[in-house]
Amino acid sequence: MIKAARDTQAARPLLGALVCERVRLAAQCALGRQQGEDPGESAVALATVTARLAGSAGASLRRLCDLFRLNAREQDVLATCVALALDPRLEALFRQIEASAGRSYVTGALVAALFGHPPGHVWNPAGALALWELASAHAVGPGEPDALTVDPVVPAWIAGELWIDRSLAGFVRKAEPGILLASWPVETLAAAVRKAIASGRPIRVAISGEPGSGRSAFGAAVAAAASLPALVVDTTDIDDADWPQSYVRLQRLAAISGTALIWTGSQVARPWPALVAPAPVHFLAVEPSTTLRPLAQRPAYRIDLPEPTIAEREELWRTLASAVGGWSEHDVEALARRYRLGTGDFLTVAAEAPATPALAAHAARNCRRPVTEDFLHAVPCPFTWDDLITPEALKSALADLAFEAAERERVWEDVAGGRLFPREAGLVALFSGPSGTGKTMAAQVIAAHLELDLLRADLALISSKYIGETAKNLNRVFALARHRQAVLLFDEADAYFARRTEIKDAHDRYANADTNHLLQLIEGHRGIVILATNRRSDMDPAFVRRLRHVLEFPRPQPTERLKLWHQALSAVAPQQWSALSARMTLVADAVDLAGAQIKNAALSALFMARRDGAPVAFEHVIRGLDRELAKEGRPLAPKDKERWLRHG
């Protein structure tokens, strides 16, 4: 896959031998000069070998020296170090040349003696040879000159084998082919890459998309279309301390092999050190919110990788379904509409080989779940529409909301619809009403109906006293919700979307700035957001007017309260409901409670009955009811409690 040198295979073993022979002959000549002898035949042989290296036999070595812009002294240092690495027998000659010190390793003075360079000016710690870490200097001891050694990969490169540094092996891998979509601008970008290469100008392409969208596969496809091999570099585990060295070694690997690098991982936006010039072609897999530091005088492109359309996702699901035995067209369409998976996600799902649409849906959700954050909490969604007891008009409005949530993407993919309603790709709904009237449960029902996760934003953790931190946290909230394609729930939304206050001090100014930022985020969010509040009057009216769905959750009426009592008591005492039902009708008519209060009263009745060692009775229900009313400061009067227990 990776090509190192451009000379023939037959010439590569010869090159290493010629390098060793040139250094050996240079050493013999230097030794002869020290002993006052005429180099004679050794000098003639050295000239012959040097001429051969200047021809086709030395093409790959010259290419390496040209790539890294090594001057004559650096080329001789490199050749001497490579020769010693390939032929340790040269140590004996080196020891004879430096007989007074008995050194057998490469030093600047040795290279100067071999090739006639001025003493003391051979090794440059800031030169290209050192910066590219092709060779390095190591302290030997007090008063001793540094030992010069070659990186072990260089002799292998000269011999025609492309070794990868051991330090890079953990986070460099061959780019694997992925799923390609016809809508991807592969050839357009490949043409730009070819043009940049032809002009000798390195090019960097940022591929923007969510994790799992196929960014690496797209980069590999562009590289292949430009006739380049590609390596994927995962930056996640590269420590800050190791970053400069890793960067240099990655650049030289890409340069010597003619390889495009595809950078991925959590540290992909880390600034590039200005130590060495970048290799010709780079692709960076970034998230939509990532900003990269520009590179001076180098072409830079940013491609927003298009998500697969519903039609493309349907085709991908059909392919997967056919591999596991086939599903109905209805199931394929539902999966395609429900989950906006990228091509990388499809590969993850396909690896599990889900046998049924239900397993496929589970896999689709799981491939986006690993990313989480402290200020977002997953809310279980065990409820169905039958569990939601509300007025019929409200339930119908909730069904409209759920239908739009499921169908909206198909509408916005229509060209005319997207042009006329550019800000409607997301869906925001406000659930308003007293506490305990079912707002959170309604959000759970809708998320369960859509087979999506429900994430609740935690205001206490999002808000920060430090300027700018709240905005960063909010950005992260929406980025994670977008990545997981989850329904985002803001409980107590009035605290987030309150009326903007009159500016009296810096605190008010920054609070308003955070509110404005949140409004911008929520309007630009492509997913589903549900706001719940019991203080709608405190919310910004201008914002509320822009919402498509504003639903009021009233306190339950007697008919609904009876259904709630039936639901709660049937769950905690299924055998006793028939005996309790007649009296509970009277309780539902007489006592105004919200749904959450009724559930709490039923739960209290259950534990009271267990303490008494008896089945749940009407007495336990009344005691539980009294406990709930006491929380509001309106407990049952003793005579009322006695009347309920005696007569119901």
Secondary structure, DSSP 4 states (H G I P E B T S, - for coil): -----SS-TTHHHHHHHHHHHHHHHHHHHHHHHHTT---THHHHHHHHHHHHHTTGGGHHHHHHHHHTT--HHHHHHHHHHHHHHH-TTHHHHHHHHTTTTT--SB-HHHHHHHHTPPTT-S--TTSHHHHTTSEEEE--STTPPPEEEE-THHHHHHTT--PPPGGGTTTEEEPPP----TTS-HHHHHHHHHHHHHHT--EEEEEE--TTS-HHHHHHHHHHHTT--EEEEE-TT--TTTHHHHHHHHHHHHHHHT-EEEEESTTTTSPPPSSSPPPSEEEEEE-TT--PPP-TTS-EEEEEPPPPPHHHHHHHHHHHHHHTT---HHHHHHHHHH----HHHHHHHHHT--SSHHHHHHHHHHTT-S---TTEEE------GGG----HHHHHHHHHHHHHHHHHHHHHTSHHHHHH-TT-SSEEEEEE-STTSSHHHHHHHHHHHHT--EEEE-HHHH--SSTTHHHHHHHHHHHHHHHHTPEEEETTGGGTSBPPPP--SHHHHHHHHHHHHHHHHHHH--SEEEEEES-GGGB-HHHHHT-SEEEE-PPPPHHHHHHHHHHHHHHH-TTTHHHHHHHHHHHHHH----HHHHHHHHHHHHHHHHHHTS---HHHHHHHHHHHHHHTT-PPPHHHHHHHHHH-
